[in-house]
Amino acid sequence: MKKMVHKANHLLAGFAGWLMLAMMMLLVIDIIFRTIDLPLQGMAELSVFVMMIVIYLGFARCEEHKEHVGLEFVLLMLPKKGQRFLLAFSQLIAAGTIGLLFYAVTTDAWSAFQTGDAIEGVVDLPIWPTKFIMVVGMFFFVLQGFINLAEAFRGLKPGETGGEP
């Protein structure tokens, strides 16, 4: 399971990188056309959709490599056993929070689909497809959070190391 999630995280992060390139191209094209007084309708909104997808698809890879923001100054003052306990406890809180976020994003996406939410303008852009891609990113974020939680608790057993310290 860990290998499958790792592979998915790698693919999603790579796809997010390509989407970042696409977003930059959309913004450059938008700026060029605005400069020559031919604004393209919906380009800024479309780039925001792409940015949201990039963020959500990158969460799991960031969690896998433990690259989210953290305060380590207290952790580093503790003995190894205390560090492992604090890491396991914080990962438990993180996994619970990720689970709640997954639930919220999923229910929001379903609601957007049912109501046909769209950004209105000259060009109506449906929101629900973006939200469902965000759900995919959150799904792998949840899986990675629980994998990290299992590793953190495995690190509490005597003689085993399940995470960092």
Secondary structure, 3 states (H helix, E strand, C coil): CHHHHHHHHHHHHHHHHHHHHHHHHHHHHHHHHHHCCCCCCCHHHHHHHHHHHHHHHHHHHHHHCCCCCCCCHHHHHCCHHHHHHHHHHHHHHHHHHHHHHHHHHHHHHHHHHHHCCEECCCCCEECHHHHHHHHHHHHHHHHHHHHHHHHHHHCCCCCCCCCCC
